[in-house]
Amino acid sequence: RWDTNTLVKYGDDWYVVSGGVVDFGYNGAYVYGDTLNAIDGGVWNKNYNGPIYYDGNAYTLTNGTLYSYYLHPQAVNHNAPYLIAVDRTNNCITVYAKDNSGKFTVPDRAFVCSVGTDGLTPVGVFNTPAKYRWKELRGNVHGQYSTRIVGKVLFHSVPYSKQDNSTLLYRSYNKLGSA
């Protein structure tokens, strides 16, 4: 007899068991051991990419693996049209739109980034108070389409040597995705 609530392996797949019966209709998060898993139609979805909810928190999974960040509860019902979540470990940004209930659960897009060196990327929930077509960055270079996060911290493109689209610093571009 199976445990009342567990995951069991049958063939190559893992299934949710609820009340001693395989629950083929279960969709959502399921904790097995210390791991948060995405379940789709009762089957563990090892390739799931996107948001998942557990204990009132929104997490993001990539290929069934939990990202190192979660959507901060203060941000889930914010009035802004989007929520931007930065995965500082994997150098990835995910932009979330609101679902029908007004929560940021719909991944709109994800892209690679390079977080600030030396731990300069702050942790927290921030508004984006200013946007710039071009903004001077440290080291006498310029960022295109920059957005202020907090203090002197910006989202910005890879650097350009001057405010000109043809002056992209290709070596910096090739480092995109690393801190």
N, CA, C and O of each residue as an XYZ file, in Angstrom:
716
protein
N       0.852     -1.189      0.000
C       0.000      0.000      0.000
C       0.884      1.233      0.000
O       1.873      1.312      0.728
N       0.500      2.207     -0.844
C       1.220      3.469     -0.898
C       0.897      4.315      0.318
O      -0.136      4.149      0.967
N       1.829      5.243      0.610
C       1.535      6.238      1.641
C       0.305      7.025      1.202
O      -0.050      7.041      0.024
N      -0.325      7.664      2.150
C      -1.528      8.424      1.824
C      -1.249      9.492      0.775
O      -2.009      9.617     -0.186
N      -0.186     10.257      0.934
C       0.179     11.292     -0.026
C       1.667     11.175     -0.314
O       2.495     11.341      0.582
N       2.004     10.890     -1.560
C       3.409     10.713     -1.923
C       3.557     10.759     -3.436
O       2.578     10.931     -4.163
N       4.780     10.605     -3.898
C       5.073     10.394     -5.312
C       5.559      8.963     -5.456
O       6.344      8.488     -4.635
N       5.102      8.274     -6.488
C       5.580      6.920     -6.749
C       6.055      6.834     -8.189
O       5.530      7.509     -9.074
N       7.062      5.988     -8.409
C       7.588      5.794     -9.752
C       6.913      4.579    -10.375
O       6.809      3.522     -9.752
N       6.454      4.746    -11.617
C       5.888      3.649    -12.382
C       6.424      3.788    -13.800
O       6.117      4.763    -14.486
N       7.213      2.832    -14.241
C       7.886      2.962    -15.537
C       8.919      4.063    -15.438
O       9.744      4.066    -14.524
N       8.878      4.998    -16.372
C       9.820      6.121    -16.368
C       9.257      7.373    -15.707
O       9.963      8.376    -15.603
N       8.008      7.341    -15.260
C       7.363      8.532    -14.728
C       7.099      8.420    -13.233
O       7.019      7.327    -12.673
N       6.966      9.589    -12.604
C       6.601      9.692    -11.199
C       5.184     10.241    -11.139
O       4.851     11.180    -11.861
N       4.348      9.663    -10.284
C       2.949     10.053    -10.177
C       2.615     10.490     -8.758
O       3.221     10.021     -7.795
N       1.625     11.412     -8.633
C       1.122     11.843     -7.336
C       0.112     10.817     -6.844
O      -0.787     10.406     -7.577
N       0.279     10.409     -5.582
C      -0.687      9.518     -4.940
C      -1.354     10.315     -3.832
O      -0.682     10.876     -2.966
N      -2.672     10.361     -3.865
C      -3.442     11.097     -2.869
C      -4.487     10.151     -2.288
O      -5.309      9.602     -3.022
N      -4.455      9.961     -0.986
C      -5.393      9.055     -0.335
C      -5.240      7.617     -0.796
O      -6.210      6.859     -0.809
N      -4.017      7.236     -1.177
C      -3.751      5.875     -1.619
C      -4.094      5.606     -3.074
O      -3.955      4.475     -3.541
N      -4.548      6.645     -3.813
C      -4.951      6.488     -5.212
C      -4.132      7.444     -6.076
O      -3.885      8.582     -5.679
N      -3.709      6.982     -7.265
C      -2.993      7.861     -8.189
C      -3.950      8.955     -8.644
O      -5.043      8.671     -9.135
N      -3.531     10.210     -8.479
C      -4.357     11.366     -8.839
C      -3.895     11.898    -10.189
O      -2.994     12.734    -10.251
N      -4.507     11.420    -11.272
C      -4.111     11.835    -12.620
C      -4.559     13.248    -12.955
O      -4.140     13.799    -13.972
N      -5.395     13.841    -12.127
C      -5.863     15.193    -12.395
C      -5.093     16.261    -11.651
O      -5.382     17.447    -11.810
N      -4.105     15.869    -10.832
C      -3.397     16.853    -10.011
C      -2.472     17.707    -10.871
O      -1.669     17.187    -11.646
N      -2.595     19.015    -10.724
C      -1.705     19.966    -11.390
C      -1.217     20.946    -10.344
O      -2.009     21.438     -9.540
N       0.064     21.235    -10.342
C       0.593     22.222     -9.419
C       1.863     21.764     -8.744
O       2.586     20.905     -9.250
N       2.122     22.358     -7.580
C       3.348     22.067     -6.839
C       3.133     20.879     -5.920
O       2.040     20.663     -5.396
N       4.195     20.115     -5.738
C       4.153     18.986     -4.812
C       5.534     18.843     -4.199
O       6.536     18.787     -4.913
N       5.586     18.784     -2.869
C       6.863     18.620     -2.180
C       7.075     17.141     -1.911
O       6.219     16.466     -1.339
N       8.235     16.649     -2.336
C       8.613     15.259     -2.094
C      10.002     15.298     -1.487
O      10.960     15.697     -2.148
N      10.119     14.886     -0.227
C      11.384     15.055      0.482
C      11.600     16.539      0.695
O      10.740     17.221      1.254
N      12.738     17.044      0.257
C      13.039     18.471      0.357
C      12.922     19.166     -0.987
O      13.412     20.285     -1.144
N      12.279     18.525     -1.963
C      12.250     19.057     -3.318
C      10.852     19.521     -3.695
O       9.870     18.819     -3.455
N      10.768     20.709     -4.286
C       9.523     21.224     -4.837
C       9.450     20.773     -6.288
O      10.370     21.027     -7.065
N       8.359     20.104     -6.658
C       8.218     19.538     -7.997
C       7.000     20.112     -8.703
O       6.024     20.493     -8.056
N       7.052     20.176    -10.031
C       5.906     20.571    -10.845
C       5.178     19.312    -11.278
O       5.787     18.395    -11.829
N       3.870     19.265    -11.030
C       3.059     18.107    -11.388
C       2.040     18.544    -12.434
O       1.347     19.545    -12.250
N       1.948     17.797    -13.527
C       1.024     18.099    -14.620
C       0.240     16.834    -14.947
O       0.813     15.847    -15.409
N      -1.073     16.861    -14.707
C      -1.900     15.687    -14.957
C      -1.501     14.502    -14.106
O      -1.584     13.357    -14.550
N      -1.064     14.773    -12.870
C      -0.650     13.714    -11.964
C       0.773     13.236    -12.153
O       1.271     12.463    -11.335
N       1.449     13.677    -13.221
C       2.801     13.205    -13.549
C       3.817     14.304    -13.254
O       3.588     15.468    -13.581
N       4.943     13.933    -12.633
C       6.030     14.879    -12.388
C       6.570     15.342    -13.726
O       7.017     14.530    -14.535
N       6.529     16.647    -13.962
C       6.997     17.224    -15.217
C       8.431     17.699    -15.026
O       8.663     18.799    -14.524
N       9.389     16.876    -15.425
C      10.814     17.184    -15.234
C      11.280     18.342    -16.102
O      12.332     18.923    -15.835
N      10.519     18.691    -17.138
C      10.915     19.747    -18.071
C      10.119     21.026    -17.879
O      10.180     21.920    -18.723
N       9.366     21.133    -16.774
C       8.506     22.293    -16.556
C       9.335     23.568    -16.434
O      10.344     23.604    -15.729
N       8.896     24.607    -17.126
C       9.494     25.937    -17.038
C       8.382     26.928    -16.728
O       7.409     27.021    -17.476
N       8.514     27.664    -15.642
C       7.526     28.684    -15.330
C       7.257     28.799    -13.851
O       7.963     28.215    -13.028
N       6.207     29.575    -13.512
C       5.900     29.802    -12.106
C       5.209     28.592    -11.493
O       4.545     27.815    -12.180
N       5.381     28.453    -10.187
C       4.701     27.398     -9.436
C       4.451     27.943     -8.032
O       5.268     28.703     -7.512
N       3.343     27.568     -7.421
C       2.950     28.123     -6.136
C       2.989     27.056     -5.060
O       2.565     25.918     -5.263
N       3.511     27.458     -3.906
C       3.543     26.549     -2.770
C       3.548     27.387     -1.499
O       4.351     28.312     -1.374
N       2.676     27.080     -0.567
C       2.556     27.813      0.695
C       2.398     29.314      0.484
O       2.961     30.107      1.239
N       1.647     29.708     -0.521
C       1.380     31.116     -0.770
C       2.501     31.872     -1.443
O       2.362     33.074     -1.670
N       3.608     31.226     -1.773
C       4.711     31.886     -2.465
C       4.763     31.419     -3.907
O       4.429     30.275     -4.215
N       5.185     32.314     -4.789
C       5.365     31.968     -6.192
C       6.843     31.710     -6.427
O       7.683     32.558     -6.126
N       7.160     30.548     -6.961
C       8.529     30.173     -7.285
C       8.640     30.014     -8.793
O       7.624     29.959     -9.485
N       9.840     29.943     -9.300
C      10.042     29.694    -10.717
C      10.893     28.455    -10.885
O      11.943     28.321    -10.256
N      10.436     27.544    -11.739
C      11.174     26.321    -12.039
C      11.681     26.381    -13.472
O      11.002     26.893    -14.362
N      12.870     25.856    -13.683
C      13.418     25.682    -15.017
C      13.840     24.238    -15.146
O      14.648     23.741    -14.360
N      13.284     23.560    -16.151
C      13.526     22.130    -16.345
C      13.300     21.358    -15.049
O      14.072     20.464    -14.702
N      12.233     21.717    -14.341
C      11.863     21.016    -13.124
C      12.682     21.379    -11.905
O      12.454     20.821    -10.832
N      13.639     22.305    -12.035
C      14.529     22.668    -10.939
C      14.159     24.039    -10.390
O      13.923     24.978    -11.151
N      14.110     24.150     -9.074
C      13.749     25.403     -8.425
C      14.835     26.449     -8.617
O      16.011     26.190     -8.364
N      14.429     27.641     -9.070
C      15.358     28.763     -9.153
C      15.748     29.210     -7.753
O      15.116     28.822     -6.770
N      16.775     30.015     -7.669
C      17.271     30.458     -6.374
C      16.538     31.689     -5.853
O      16.964     32.266     -4.852
N      15.447     32.111     -6.499
C      14.686     33.250     -5.997
C      13.210     32.918     -6.029
O      12.789     31.941     -6.647
N      12.445     33.730     -5.367
C      10.998     33.604     -5.437
C      10.427     35.000     -5.565
O      11.109     35.987     -5.291
N       9.171     35.080     -5.984
C       8.524     36.373     -6.102
C       8.144     36.844     -4.709
O       7.395     36.176     -3.995
N       8.660     37.983     -4.338
C       8.456     38.515     -3.002
C       6.966     38.780     -2.762
O       6.309     39.371     -3.619
N       6.418     38.356     -1.618
C       4.982     38.536     -1.364
C       4.513     39.977     -1.492
O       3.376     40.212     -1.902
N       5.367     40.963     -1.150
C       4.977     42.362     -1.285
C       4.761     42.736     -2.747
O       3.999     43.658     -3.040
N       5.412     42.042     -3.658
C       5.327     42.402     -5.065
C       4.184     41.706     -5.782
O       3.816     42.119     -6.882
N       3.619     40.680     -5.205
C       2.647     39.860     -5.930
C       1.381     40.629     -6.281
O       0.777     40.338     -7.313
N       0.952     41.592     -5.478
C      -0.267     42.346     -5.774
C       0.018     43.819     -6.049
O      -0.843     44.667     -5.814
N       1.179     44.126     -6.528
C       1.579     45.503     -6.796
C       0.776     46.079     -7.954
O       0.263     45.327     -8.783
N       0.659     47.407     -8.025
C      -0.122     48.056     -9.075
C       0.607     48.177    -10.405
O      -0.016     48.553    -11.398
N       1.883     47.878    -10.466
C       2.645     47.998    -11.711
C       2.161     46.964    -12.727
O       1.597     45.940    -12.344
N       2.378     47.226    -14.033
C       1.921     46.270    -15.047
C       2.775     45.008    -15.130
O       2.298     43.982    -15.614
N       4.022     45.058    -14.671
C       4.919     43.907    -14.742
C       5.724     43.789    -13.457
O       5.893     44.757    -12.716
N       6.212     42.592    -13.214
C       7.155     42.348    -12.135
C       8.395     41.739    -12.771
O       8.294     40.813    -13.576
N       9.559     42.254    -12.414
C      10.823     41.763    -12.956
C      11.552     41.034    -11.840
O      11.861     41.622    -10.803
N      11.824     39.757    -12.052
C      12.530     38.944    -11.057
C      13.918     38.618    -11.588
O      14.063     38.141    -12.713
N      14.938     38.878    -10.775
C      16.324     38.630    -11.174
C      16.846     37.418    -10.417
O      16.857     37.394     -9.186
N      17.270     36.429    -11.159
C      17.924     35.248    -10.580
C      19.416     35.550    -10.576
O      20.093     35.406    -11.595
N      19.923     35.972     -9.415
C      21.322     36.394     -9.323
C      22.290     35.232     -9.448
O      23.445     35.439     -9.818
N      21.857     34.027     -9.154
C      22.731     32.861     -9.268
C      22.932     32.441    -10.717
O      24.048     32.130    -11.133
N      21.833     32.436    -11.490
C      21.881     31.947    -12.869
C      21.921     33.052    -13.917
O      21.835     32.769    -15.112
N      22.053     34.316    -13.487
C      22.121     35.445    -14.417
C      20.962     35.421    -15.407
O      21.159     35.414    -16.622
N      19.750     35.407    -14.856
C      18.547     35.341    -15.686
C      17.500     36.306    -15.137
O      17.319     36.418    -13.925
N      16.820     36.993    -16.036
C      15.726     37.884    -15.674
C      14.442     37.291    -16.238
O      14.400     36.886    -17.400
N      13.394     37.238    -15.417
C      12.079     36.825    -15.892
C      11.114     37.969    -15.631
O      11.050     38.496    -14.520
N      10.364     38.350    -16.656
C       9.359     39.402    -16.551
C       7.997     38.722    -16.457
O       7.638     37.908    -17.307
N       7.239     39.068    -15.408
C       5.922     38.478    -15.186
C       4.836     39.515    -15.427
O       4.968     40.670    -15.022
N       3.758     39.095    -16.090
C       2.551     39.898    -16.248
C       1.514     39.386    -15.252
O       1.690     38.333    -14.639
N       0.437     40.143    -15.102
C      -0.611     39.755    -14.156
C      -1.543     38.714    -14.773
O      -1.798     38.711    -15.977
N      -2.039     37.834    -13.908
C      -3.072     36.891    -14.331
C      -4.439     37.543    -14.106
O      -4.504     38.718    -13.745
N      -5.512     36.812    -14.310
C      -6.868     37.359    -14.167
C      -7.194     37.809    -12.755
O      -8.089     38.633    -12.564
N      -6.481     37.283    -11.753
C      -6.734     37.700    -10.373
C      -5.818     38.843     -9.941
O      -5.851     39.253     -8.781
N      -4.999     39.365    -10.861
C      -4.138     40.499    -10.550
C      -2.801     40.141     -9.943
O      -2.077     41.027     -9.489
N      -2.449     38.854     -9.923
C      -1.152     38.435     -9.385
C      -0.167     38.215    -10.525
O      -0.556     37.844    -11.633
N       1.101     38.446    -10.245
C       2.155     38.284    -11.249
C       2.528     36.812    -11.377
O       3.447     36.332    -10.714
N       1.813     36.112    -12.228
C       2.048     34.680    -12.389
C       2.328     34.279    -13.829
O       2.688     33.131    -14.090
N       2.169     35.204    -14.766
C       2.296     34.866    -16.184
C       3.681     35.271    -16.675
O       3.953     36.463    -16.817
N       4.567     34.303    -16.940
C       5.881     34.684    -17.462
C       5.719     35.274    -18.859
O       5.240     34.602    -19.772
N       6.118     36.522    -19.017
C       5.986     37.217    -20.296
C       7.216     36.990    -21.160
O       7.110     36.771    -22.367
N       8.383     37.045    -20.530
C       9.638     36.794    -21.239
C      10.751     36.561    -20.230
O      10.656     36.974    -19.074
N      11.784     35.906    -20.673
C      12.970     35.676    -19.845
C      14.188     35.908    -20.718
O      14.171     35.617    -21.914
N      15.234     36.426    -20.122
C      16.449     36.657    -20.894
C      17.661     36.629    -19.985
O      17.563     36.780    -18.767
N      18.788     36.434    -20.609
C      20.051     36.351    -19.889
C      20.471     37.755    -19.449
O      20.163     38.744    -20.114
N      21.171     37.825    -18.329
C      21.702     39.093    -17.845
C      23.058     38.826    -17.211
O      23.480     37.676    -17.086
N      23.717     39.865    -16.824
C      24.933     39.767    -16.014
C      24.698     40.626    -14.787
O      24.567     41.846    -14.890
N      24.646     39.993    -13.628
C      24.416     40.757    -12.403
C      25.681     41.529    -12.053
O      26.763     41.232    -12.559
N      25.533     42.518    -11.186
C      26.669     43.323    -10.787
C      27.756     42.508    -10.113
O      27.476     41.558     -9.381
N      28.985     42.885    -10.365
C      30.115     42.203     -9.743
C      30.215     42.597     -8.272
O      29.637     43.596     -7.844
N      30.939     41.817     -7.524
C      31.218     42.103     -6.111
C      29.949     42.266     -5.280
O      29.929     43.056     -4.336
N      28.896     41.535     -5.614
C      27.669     41.587     -4.828
C      26.929     42.900     -4.919
O      26.183     43.247     -4.004
N      27.117     43.652     -6.012
C      26.486     44.959     -6.130
C      25.009     44.903     -6.499
O      24.312     45.909     -6.365
N      24.515     43.766     -6.956
C      23.093     43.661     -7.272
C      22.321     43.501     -5.970
O      22.500     42.508     -5.264
N      21.455     44.477     -5.639
C      20.758     44.432     -4.352
C      19.650     43.384     -4.335
O      19.160     42.954     -5.380
N      19.269     42.987     -3.129
C      18.156     42.067     -2.924
C      17.004     42.877     -2.361
O      17.206     43.685     -1.454
N      15.804     42.679     -2.877
C      14.644     43.385     -2.357
C      13.608     43.616     -3.427
O      13.712     43.101     -4.540
N      12.600     44.402     -3.072
C      11.538     44.786     -3.998
C      11.689     46.271     -4.253
O      11.719     47.064     -3.312
N      11.785     46.657     -5.522
C      12.044     48.044     -5.880
C      11.093     48.491     -6.983
O      10.638     47.680     -7.790
N      10.795     49.788     -7.011
C      10.114     50.392     -8.145
C      11.178     50.839     -9.125
O      12.346     50.964     -8.755
N      10.798     51.083    -10.366
C      11.758     51.583    -11.356
C      11.415     53.046    -11.627
O      10.570     53.339    -12.473
N      12.075     53.978    -10.907
C      11.664     55.377    -10.940
C      12.066     56.162    -12.184
O      11.478     57.211    -12.451
N      13.055     55.687    -12.959
C      13.510     56.483    -14.107
C      13.998     55.571    -15.225
O      14.555     54.499    -14.989
N      13.767     56.039    -16.454
C      14.218     55.306    -17.635
C      15.007     56.271    -18.513
O      14.696     57.460    -18.571
N      16.022     55.760    -19.190
C      16.905     56.591    -20.006
C      17.137     55.911    -21.356
O      17.313     54.694    -21.420
N      17.136     56.689    -22.418
C      17.498     56.137    -23.724
C      18.967     55.751    -23.715
O      19.318     54.659    -24.162
N      19.828     56.620    -23.219
C      21.257     56.358    -23.015
C      21.626     56.850    -21.631
O      21.129     57.884    -21.185
N      22.488     56.124    -20.952
C      22.936     56.536    -19.617
C      24.412     56.205    -19.485
O      24.840     55.097    -19.808
N      25.196     57.180    -19.006
C      26.620     56.918    -18.788
C      26.774     55.927    -17.640
O      26.131     56.055    -16.599
N      27.638     54.937    -17.852
C      27.912     53.905    -16.856
C      29.311     54.105    -16.298
O      30.041     54.988    -16.746
N      29.687     53.286    -15.319
C      31.053     53.351    -14.802
C      32.036     52.997    -15.907
O      31.725     52.177    -16.771
N      33.192     53.590    -15.891
C      34.235     53.254    -16.858
C      34.116     53.994    -18.178
O      34.643     53.532    -19.191
N      33.426     55.146    -18.188
C      33.311     55.974    -19.385
C      32.706     55.210    -20.566
O      33.172     55.337    -21.699
N      31.674     54.424    -20.297
C      30.917     53.728    -21.336
C      29.439     54.079    -21.143
O      29.071     54.716    -20.156
N      28.604     53.664    -22.080
C      27.195     54.044    -22.054
C      26.303     52.819    -22.176
O      26.617     51.876    -22.903
N      25.181     52.845    -21.451
C      24.181     51.786    -21.536
C      22.961     52.294    -22.269
O      22.510     53.419    -22.052
N      22.433     51.455    -23.140
C      21.257     51.813    -23.918
C      20.010     51.297    -23.192
O      20.049     50.233    -22.575
N      18.926     52.034    -23.262
C      17.657     51.654    -22.633
C      17.853     51.282    -21.164
O      17.498     50.181    -20.744
N      18.408     52.187    -20.404
C      18.687     51.949    -18.986
C      17.464     52.271    -18.137
O      16.700     53.186    -18.444
N      17.292     51.509    -17.071
C      16.206     51.723    -16.114
C      16.795     51.677    -14.714
O      17.472     50.718    -14.342
N      16.528     52.733    -13.938
C      17.037     52.785    -12.567
C      16.257     51.807    -11.693
O      15.028     51.747    -11.741
N      17.004     51.042    -10.891
C      16.382     50.113     -9.942
C      16.345     50.762     -8.567
O      15.275     50.944     -7.985
N      17.528     51.111     -8.049
C      17.633     51.768     -6.752
C      19.015     52.411     -6.688
O      19.993     51.832     -7.162
N      19.100     53.612     -6.099
C      20.398     54.281     -6.007
C      21.047     54.401     -7.372
O      20.439     54.911     -8.313
N      22.290     53.930     -7.482
C      23.013     53.984     -8.756
C      22.898     52.688     -9.557
O      23.571     52.525    -10.574
N      22.054     51.773     -9.107
C      21.920     50.467     -9.762
C      20.919     50.569    -10.911
O      19.815     51.089    -10.744
N      21.321     50.064    -12.082
C      20.501     50.139    -13.295
C      20.358     48.781    -13.965
O      21.246     47.933    -13.871
N      19.223     48.581    -14.647
C      19.148     47.598    -15.725
C      19.663     48.347    -16.940
O      19.288     49.501    -17.149
N      20.508     47.729    -17.745
C      20.976     48.409    -18.955
C      21.497     47.381    -19.944
O      21.722     46.220    -19.601
N      21.681     47.825    -21.157
C      22.240     46.966    -22.201
C      23.707     46.683    -21.898
O      24.274     47.213    -20.943
N      24.306     45.838    -22.729
C      25.763     45.729    -22.655
C      26.319     47.098    -23.031
O      25.638     47.863    -23.714
N      27.534     47.425    -22.605
C      28.040     48.780    -22.820
C      28.412     49.093    -24.272
O      28.763     48.221    -25.067
N      28.315     50.374    -24.562
C      28.748     50.955    -25.837
C      29.836     51.966    -25.518
O      29.826     52.563    -24.441
N      30.774     52.167    -26.434
C      31.853     53.126    -26.172
C      31.353     54.565    -26.219
O      31.931     55.437    -25.570
N      30.296     54.827    -26.973
C      29.644     56.138    -26.974
C      28.165     55.955    -27.285
O      27.725     54.843    -27.578
N      27.408     57.024    -27.226
C      25.967     56.931    -27.449
C      25.673     56.774    -28.937
O      25.174     57.688    -29.594
N      25.994     55.597    -29.442
C      25.850     55.301    -30.869
C      25.673     53.790    -31.009
O      26.486     53.016    -30.504
N      24.605     53.373    -31.698
C      24.308     51.941    -31.846
C      25.439     51.138    -32.468
O      25.508     49.926    -32.265
N      26.314     51.768    -33.209
C      27.386     51.038    -33.901
C      28.630     50.849    -33.034
O      29.638     50.336    -33.521
N      28.584     51.251    -31.756
C      29.785     51.183    -30.913
C      29.663     50.160    -29.776
O      30.290     50.318    -28.729
N      28.863     49.121    -29.982
C      28.715     48.062    -28.986
C      30.074     47.445    -28.684
O      30.839     47.144    -29.600
N      30.373     47.259    -27.414
C      31.633     46.630    -27.015
C      31.438     45.118    -27.050
O      30.914     44.529    -26.105
N      31.866     44.493    -28.154
C      31.565     43.078    -28.396
C      32.158     42.162    -27.336
O      31.584     41.109    -27.060
N      33.284     42.523    -26.733
C      33.842     41.661    -25.679
C      32.907     41.616    -24.469
O      32.759     40.575    -23.828
N      32.288     42.737    -24.168
C      31.302     42.760    -23.080
C      30.065     41.963    -23.470
O      29.489     41.264    -22.636
N      29.655     42.063    -24.718
C      28.512     41.285    -25.198
C      28.772     39.789    -25.025
O      27.883     39.042    -24.617
N      29.984     39.362    -25.334
C      30.337     37.945    -25.220
C      30.381     37.464    -23.771
O      30.358     36.258    -23.523
N      30.444     38.392    -22.807
C      30.440     38.032    -21.379
C      29.028     38.002    -20.795
O      28.848     37.657    -19.627
N      28.030     38.360    -21.597
C      26.658     38.389    -21.113
C      26.278     37.018    -20.554
O      26.479     35.996    -21.210
N      25.732     37.004    -19.349
C      25.382     35.747    -18.687
C      26.360     35.359    -17.596
O      26.171     34.348    -16.920
N      27.406     36.157    -17.419
C      28.367     35.898    -16.340
C      28.460     37.150    -15.478
O      28.258     38.263    -15.963
N      28.763     36.966    -14.211
C      28.847     38.116    -13.294
C      30.162     38.843    -13.489
O      30.424     39.837    -12.812
